[in-house]
Amino acid sequence: MSKSNQNARHAALRIVRELRHAGHLAYFAGGCVRDELLGLEPTDYDIATDATPERIRKLFARTAHVGAAFGVVLVTVGSRTIEVATFRDDGPYSDRRRPDSVTFSNPESDARRRDFTVNALFLDPEAKPNDADLALGARGHVIDLVNGLADLQAKILRAVGKPEERLAEDHLRALRAVRFAARLDFAVEDSTAEAIRAHASDLVGVSRERVGDELRRILKPPSRSRGIKLLSNLQLDSPVFNEPPHPGPWPVFEALPETECPFPLTLASLAVDRHGQDLPVESVVRRWRSALMLSNDERDALQNTLTLAIKLRTDWANASVAQRKRWASTTHFEWALHLNCLQKPLIETIQADVQTLSKTHGGLCPTPLVDGQVLMDAGLVPGPTFGHILHTLYNLQLEGQITTKTQAIAKARELEADSSV
């Protein structure tokens, strides 16, 4: 266990002990219990208790009331902030996101209102493990009120209670099912999967920002390939991307390295797999920006990568040295190269050309010999052609036709004179 994880667990344990000392029930809850039992490092620790939010705020000096109406209080111990939630029973979900009301209750009701059985386990970290707990490798006593342990051991993701009811409460749970099943390498239980498929179109009504955020988490390594296949299998890819479904394959996407990849690169790879190498870039980017609430930077990176990938495939062979150097120096060059990964001869040719170009005078991306201020100091007058002159000078520098500042200024004067004729 990493030091950061140890610190988080220690902070959560201190909170449990303080609540217990004050006469309350308090357990580790949800994903942290699941991950510990699977031998994974929890991303965070949550606590469930019978103490009310008001009581929690009185017991701890550093709290934030971000969700007190729903029984949730953030408690900070040292440098760690832990979510502490009161056991509750949820009312109807009119907005398909949050319950209209909550009733503070008990562990049984709290477990039954959760999304999946493996996320509805509690752990008493203070109790001595029994034989069953020891067999699970539990660091405390596991409290299972929804048969989640059986599903955990069988590697099955199953909705708590009736799947249709859980999905009706929050349709984003369909994407959460994909994320959990992909990350944990679990199978989605049949009735849960059937309910997701039957209500896949309901995802259209979910906040697009939430859909985009969930997709970002699904597309993280090393489970991204399982995630995209599950999206298709559960018929969720169409409402996610707001376009017709794509049954696969995903060769460009699956060729991504088993490391963290920027979100625009994963999207660009999916775009090529879904629409082909000659895809209509602008319309796809426009649709996906709306469907996934992409930021301006993400949108630009996606569009630039897809556009450059097409140029590399269609124009590289006849491009000038200056143009090749400009392309090879762009932020998204390696990304665009990846999008052509199925054309190995093209990739090998471009890589060999780039290596040769990097050995020329100044390399791929030399510092410009002159800038606008240098030209003005040399007597040139700024005007409509100034940008064109600077662009031409840098191309000549990239081509090796000018190599000194003096040559650049002389050529600038020629270009200015020609433009005035």
Secondary structure, DSSP 8 states (H G I E B T S, - for coil): --HHHHHHHHHHHHHHHHHHHTT--EEEETHHHHHHHTT---S--EEEESS-HHHHHHH-SSEEEEEGGGTEEEEEETTEEEEEEE-EEE---TTSSS-S-EEE--HHHHHHTSSBGGGS-EEETTS---HHHHHHT-SSEEE-SSSHHHHHHHTEE-BSS-HHHHHHH-TTHHHHHHHHHHHHT-EE-HHHHHHHHHTGGGGGGS-HHHHHHHHHHHT-TTSHHHHHHHHHHTT-HHHHHTS-------HHHHTS-SS---HHHHHHHHHHHHH-TT--HHHHHHHHHHHHT--HHHHHHHHHHHHHHHHHHHHGGG--HHHHHHHHTSTTHHHHHHHTTT-HHHHHHHHHHHHHHHTSTT-SS---S--HHHHHHTT---STTHHHHHHHHHHHHHHTS--SHHHHHHHHHHHHHHHH-
